[in-house]
């Protein structure tokens, strides 16, 4: 939380605002975390590994069990990954209407609820 607050203060400081306009708040938080680790006697590799573990998104993790602060961190990481991977109209390999046919490996099974008629409603 201290790193988040410090990063926000630095980014919003009028003296530094022009220089940090293109730097994300997440990136500033990471830099603060690395500095904090260095001051605490950690090597760069140790600090980076801690950051990687915190920012790892495990698809099996139950996000409902996280507290608000950890959940906000995970959401921030997911938003950043989404933006990084998102195709924009200006990208050279952008395709407007992508159609993909998925191969049928097996015969589809019908479900009981699928076969019932609408007369019951």
Secondary structure, 3 states (H helix, E strand, C coil): CHHHHHHHHHHHCCCCHHHHCCCCHHHHHHHHHHHHHHHCCCCHHHHHHHHHHHHCCCCCCCHHHCCHHHHHHHHHHHHHHHHHHCCCCCCCCCCCCCCCCCCCCCCCCCCHHHHCCHHHC
